[in-house]
């Protein structure tokens, strides 16, 4: 994800109705109607880590009602969507790196409508501020229950859990020697030493 850039000159606010008519070979996100260009594609290590996390989630959730997904999947965020005809007016559409949805009603042919229960973002050099600030606040406002932010070199991961007041807790940080655990998905754990070994990362 990089700088804000409008795919059509002169326009300043976009909706899902605009977004779904843009070229399929381009990747964008919308946050409050602002278009964010997601080029260039994530680095090899970023995608490898996302794939490993997704595979671990898929194995853990097999036979359970929650379902994992991996980017690119559109997640449409709105406080009130009454029916399918309302979708085109939504002005926030994101593609988190990895997520988990526990309400099957949110899964549609167009993507996920409403906030997933768990979201994970793997930082890229041009996405740090967005993932740690804008997206973190956005996900809390829309009721995501747990948010993980990963350093792509696996030197740390921080897990945030949504509190009753609608704000994140202070966050639980894990270093490269530890095992990160989910609160929302009891029993789901990711060993950072094992991930580093699988990724071929050495100190």
C-alpha positions, 0 to 999 in steps of 0.5 A, spaced: 500 500 500 502 506 498 500 513 497 493 516 496 492 516 488 485 517 485 484 512 479 480 517 476 482 525 475 478 530 478 474 525 483 475 526 490 470 521 494 469 513 491 464 508 493 464 500 492 460 502 486 466 505 483 471 500 486 468 494 483 468 497 476 476 499 476 480 494 472 481 487 475 489 488 474 489 493 479 489 493 486 486 498 491 483 499 498 478 505 500 478 508 506 472 513 507 472 514 500 479 515 499 483 511 494 489 507 496 493 504 491 496 497 493 502 497 488 507 494 488 505 487 490 507 485 497 514 482 497 516 474 497 517 474 504 510 478 506 506 473 502 510 467 504 508 469 511 501 470 510 500 463 506 503 460 512 499 463 517 493 462 513 495 454 512 495 454 520 488 457 521 485 453 516 488 447 519 486 449 526 479 451 524 477 445 520 470 442 522 469 449 526 464 454 524 469 460 523 473 460 516 479 463 514 481 467 508 487 470 505 488 477 501 486 479 496 478 478 499 474 484 499 472 486 506 466 491 505 465 495 512 459 499 513 455 501 520 449 499 517 447 495 510 440 493 510 440 489 503 445 488 497 442 494 493 446 498 499 453 495 497 454 500 492 454 506 497 459 503 501 466 507 501 470 503 505 473 497 502 479 493 505 483 487 503 487 485 509 492 480 509 489 474 513 482 474 517 477 470 520 470 470 519 465 466 524 458 469 522 457 465 515 452 471 513 458 475 512 461 471 507 458 473 500 460 472 493 462 479 493 467 478 499 466 479 506 460 484 508 462 487 515 467 486 520 471 479 520 472 477 527 480 476 527 484 480 522 492 480 521 496 485 517 503 484 515 507 490 515 510 493 508 515 499 508 509 503 505 504 500 509 507 501 516 503 508 518 496 505 515 496 498 519 499 501 525 494 507 526 489 508 520 487 501 519 487 499 527 482 505 528 478 503 523 478 495 525 476 497 532 470 502 530 467 496 525 467 491 531 473 487 529 475 483 535 482 481 535 487 485 531 494 482 529 500 486 526 506 482 524 513 484 522 515 481 516 522 479 519 518 476 525 522 480 530 515 481 533 508 481 533 503 485 537 496 482 538 490 487 540 483 485 543 477 489 543 474 491 549 467 492 552 468 500 550 470 499 543 477 500 544 483 496 543 487 493 549 494 496 550 496 490 546 500 484 547 507 484 544 511 477 542 518 477 541 522 472 536 523 467 542 515 466 544 509 463 542 503 468 540 496 466 542 489 468 540 484 470 545 478 470 540 480 463 537 482 459 544 487 454 543 490 457 536 498 459 537 503 461 533 510 459 535 515 465 532 521 460 533 518 455 528 515 460 523 522 463 523 525 456 521 520 455 516 521 462 513 529 461 513 530 467 518 536 467 522 539 472 527 
